[in-house]
Amino acid sequence: MSGKYVNSLAAMPSMHFGYAFCIGCTLIYHSGVFRRTLERGEFRKSTFWKAFYVMLGVGYPVMILTTIVATANHYYLDAVVAAVYVTFSFFCNKVFYVFLPLEDWFLWLIRAEKPIPSTGERFRERGGRI
């Protein structure tokens, strides 16, 4: 495509694939295949469920990659850049932990309380199953 109002680089990187890659990595992580220890409150999965999560974790991004390339919305390079972008973002996310004391101070300053999380540690502390 060409023309006055066409930006051929607007689809770089493909966040369609980036989102699918992130979900796929999460499914593979929670399959427990590459982990030796379980999280607190987590139960060991059977071989069937491990294989199911791994197949879903690999299959979903592959299906999205096939779809975005076949429909000519993106190129393969868009997907590679998206995967690198998601991986880089994952490893840089811990940098934002330095803002937690600032958040606590700001909430104290405006006399507000931090919302109670609806997932994660709060659920585990009550002894609920995940």
C-alpha positions as CSV (number, residue, x, y, z in Angstrom):
1,M,0.0,0.0,0.0
2,S,1.1,3.5,-0.7
3,G,-0.4,6.9,-0.7
4,K,-0.5,10.2,1.1
5,Y,-2.1,8.9,4.3
6,V,-0.4,5.5,4.7
7,N,2.2,4.8,7.3
8,S,3.8,1.4,6.5
9,L,5.6,1.3,9.8
10,A,2.6,2.0,12.0
11,A,2.2,-1.7,12.8
12,M,5.7,-2.1,14.3
13,P,5.8,-3.9,16.7
14,S,2.8,-6.1,16.6
15,M,1.1,-5.9,19.9
16,H,-1.4,-8.5,18.7
17,F,1.5,-10.9,18.9
18,G,3.1,-9.2,21.9
19,Y,-0.1,-9.8,23.9
20,A,-0.3,-13.5,22.7
21,F,3.4,-14.0,23.5
22,C,2.8,-12.6,27.1
23,I,-0.2,-14.9,27.6
24,G,1.7,-17.9,26.2
25,C,4.7,-17.3,28.5
26,T,2.3,-17.0,31.5
27,L,0.6,-20.3,30.6
28,I,4.0,-22.1,30.2
29,Y,5.2,-20.7,33.5
30,H,2.1,-21.8,35.3
31,S,2.3,-25.3,33.7
32,G,5.2,-25.9,36.1
33,V,7.3,-27.6,33.5
34,F,10.3,-25.3,34.0
35,R,10.0,-24.7,37.7
36,R,11.3,-26.8,40.6
37,T,9.3,-25.2,43.4
38,L,5.7,-24.4,43.7
39,E,4.2,-21.1,44.8
40,R,2.6,-20.9,48.2
41,G,-0.9,-22.5,48.0
42,E,-0.2,-24.0,44.5
43,F,-0.8,-27.7,43.9
44,R,1.2,-30.0,41.6
45,K,-0.4,-30.5,38.2
46,S,-0.8,-33.9,36.5
47,T,1.2,-34.7,33.4
48,F,-1.9,-34.2,31.3
49,W,-2.5,-30.6,32.6
50,K,1.2,-29.7,32.2
51,A,1.1,-30.8,28.6
52,F,-2.2,-29.0,28.0
53,Y,-0.8,-25.7,29.4
54,V,2.4,-26.0,27.4
55,M,0.5,-26.8,24.2
56,L,-1.8,-23.9,24.8
57,G,1.0,-21.6,25.7
58,V,2.9,-22.4,22.5
59,G,-0.2,-22.8,20.3
60,Y,-1.9,-19.5,21.1
61,P,1.0,-17.3,20.0
62,V,1.7,-19.5,16.9
63,M,-2.0,-19.2,15.9
64,I,-2.0,-15.4,16.3
65,L,1.3,-15.2,14.4
66,T,-0.2,-17.2,11.6
67,T,-3.3,-15.1,11.6
68,I,-1.6,-11.7,11.5
69,V,0.8,-12.7,8.8
70,A,-1.8,-14.5,6.7
71,T,-4.2,-11.5,6.8
72,A,-1.3,-9.2,5.9
73,N,-1.7,-7.0,9.1
74,H,1.9,-7.6,10.1
75,Y,5.2,-9.1,9.0
76,Y,7.3,-11.7,10.9
77,L,9.7,-9.0,11.9
78,D,6.9,-7.1,13.7
79,A,6.3,-10.2,15.8
80,V,10.0,-10.7,16.6
81,V,10.2,-7.1,17.7
82,A,7.1,-7.5,19.8
83,A,8.5,-10.6,21.5
84,V,11.8,-8.7,22.3
85,Y,9.8,-5.8,23.6
86,V,7.7,-7.9,25.9
87,T,10.7,-9.7,27.2
88,F,12.6,-6.4,27.8
89,S,9.6,-5.0,29.6
90,F,9.3,-8.0,31.8
91,F,12.9,-7.7,33.0
92,C,12.6,-3.9,33.5
93,N,9.4,-4.1,35.5
94,K,11.2,-4.5,38.8
95,V,12.6,-1.0,38.4
96,F,9.2,0.4,39.3
97,Y,9.3,-1.2,42.8
98,V,11.2,1.9,43.9
99,F,8.0,3.8,43.6
100,L,6.1,1.8,46.2
101,P,7.3,3.9,49.2
102,L,6.5,7.0,47.3
103,E,3.0,5.6,46.6
104,D,2.5,4.9,50.3
105,W,3.7,8.4,51.3
106,F,1.4,10.0,48.7
107,L,-1.6,8.0,49.9
108,W,-0.8,9.0,53.6
109,L,-0.5,12.6,52.5
110,I,-3.9,12.7,50.9
111,R,-5.4,10.6,53.7
112,A,-6.4,7.7,51.4
113,E,-6.0,4.0,51.9
114,K,-4.5,1.6,49.4
115,P,-7.2,-0.5,47.8
116,I,-7.4,-4.1,49.0
117,P,-6.3,-6.4,46.2
118,S,-8.9,-8.7,44.9
119,T,-6.3,-11.3,43.7
120,G,-3.0,-12.7,44.8
121,E,-1.7,-12.6,48.3
122,R,-5.0,-11.5,49.9
123,F,-6.7,-14.6,48.6
124,R,-3.9,-16.9,49.7
125,E,-3.9,-15.5,53.2
126,R,-7.5,-16.6,53.8
127,G,-6.4,-20.2,52.9
128,G,-8.3,-20.3,49.6
129,R,-7.4,-22.5,46.8
130,I,-6.0,-21.1,43.6
